[in-house]
Amino acid sequence: MSETTWDPHAESRRMDQAYRIEQAQARNADVLVRYWDKFMREVGEEHSYLSLEFTYPRNAAGGLKMICPRDMVHFDHLFNNEDGADATIPITVNTKGFRWDGYITKASLVRDDNGVETVDIEAIHAWNHISTICCWAAPFAPILAQFPRHMIQFGPVRTLVTTYLTANLMRLQAPGWAPAGTIENPDWAGAGNPLFPIAVVPVDPNTDTSRWSAASARFDMADKLFLPMLEDSGVMLTARFFLPEEDEQPAPEWFYLERPTVVLETVDKSGVTGPTGTLLDGIISWFEEFLDDGTTPRRYPNLESTTEYEAVYGQSGRFGTVQNFPWVWYFEGEYSGIGRSEVALHKPTATDVIIGGRSPGWVNAGIELAIKGLLSLIGLGWLYRGQLNDVFLAWNVYRDIGRVERSGPYAFRELYVTGSDKAFTLDGFVAARQGLHLTRGYTSHRVTVEDNAPYLLGRDFGLGDQIGFAMDQLIFTDYVTELTFTDDRETPAVWQITIGDGSDEEDSVVKAWQRLGRVAAAIKDLATDVGADLDLLIF
């Protein structure tokens, strides 16, 4: 049996053909807009829109704007709905390899000066469900008797977020929440099921390698409670519709969905791989950040290196973790995919940070005890009424000597930071450290890139992934923070991918201290709930 001879020309033709097919698919601008009713039954498609634009930001609810002609097919579904203004109208937009899921929030009938009428539609992404979930202090207790006073958690971020959402959705979706008389209505089938209409994809805490944090909830809105933890850890919280006729089961190892459902899921986009593959990796990663020397970690590979892939696209930590570098890179040039960009140099706004306002509790208590004790010897103990409260150890100044030297004698000097009212506490130290960081000079970046130039959205990268780009001699890496899709009658459908948000990049030490501050705040809430007084130097 003769061996097959490899034909380089035939292989080259095959690869060229595959590339042309791929490019043709990428240029496929077909867009499918669909309206749904309040029970997530499809009403119909919208093919006559004049313009369409929607955004999909990281860890936030994006928006949609669409303009349609007055004679649109589904005008009555919007303006003459049998449920009136209260009707929930879901809307989905399918593009190549992507679907945007949301709800119409406003529909306007607009008439211009020439008498031309159009319908302006605004919608918000399904992520807004997270913004409308309140994290109770005690989700399983009645509203009139909320004990314990805080829901406190310590652990990996994905587990924390999933637990808060699951507990409060069990409360919201417990039997009895549906209107009376809907038990026999098949459209309301599933009401009372903890997985309907919103389901959370569970996380196994034992294999959750996301960074550790702490949180204390007392009727906090979920998006506000989660955002510091999500931004700090590189975890992305997603929301999407599950449509049984179109989508694969989101978590077949945990549950099986039969009805249209809103699915919430956490995804770790930090790019950090730990040595154990267990929840211990999050603690190890935190210690590595905490013991960092305070400089921004190197987050880009040596592009001139000729060593093996792992050495070029990863950096090992001192405790065995590996920080994976982005493999998607954009470079300036004639055929670059880099579009609008801004690299801004910001000058320092202060060299000194003032923190404080109140003395530690033990200081005030000690002074009161000593003075009242002395005055009581002569029968005048009643004279002291806290005249020396918040006088000693109430304030402190943190100065960046290196910044003073670099800035010269005419630099701006002081800034009072309001992040903490006690100077000699962990919270005060964290606030001062953050204040020095926020007032320093830094370079910010915000870049947009085009799709399929040469990387394809959805195939090579997605929202929340880290991407690198080089401009002149500057090399940056940052998360994909927002996706924007635009389509109208004058320009073809196009994706705009935004990398970075134009803000300063926090150094690892600041992030680690902030995480420790959240742990301290949670411990303090726990101590307060059980009646202990931990108003000491470390709190």
Secondary structure, DSSP 8 states (H G I E B T S, - for coil): -------HHHHHHHHHHHHHHHHHHHT----EEEEE-TTS-EEEEE---SEEEEEEETTS--EEEEEEETT-TTHHHHHS-TTGGG---EEEEEETTEEEEEEEEEEEEEE-TTS-EEEEEEEEETTHHHHT-EE-SSTTS-TTS--SS-EEEEEEHHHHHHHHHHHHHHHHTSTT-S-TT-TT-GGGTTTT-TTSSEEE----GGG--S-EEEEEESSEEHHHHHHHHHHHHTEEEEEEEE-TTTS--S-TTT----S-EEEEEEEE-S-EE-SSSSTHHHHHHHHHHHTS-SS----S--TT--S-HHHHSEEE-TTS-EEE--S-EEE-STT--EEEEEEEEE----SEEEEESB--HHHHHHHHHHHHHHHHTTT-GGG-SSTTTTTSS-EEEEE-HHHHHHH-TTS--EEE--S-SBTTSHHHHHHHHHHHHHTS-EEEEEEEEETTSS--BTTTB-TT-EEEEEETTEEEEEEEEEEEEEEESSS--EEEEEE--SS----HHHHHHHHHHHHHHHHHHHHHHTT----STT-
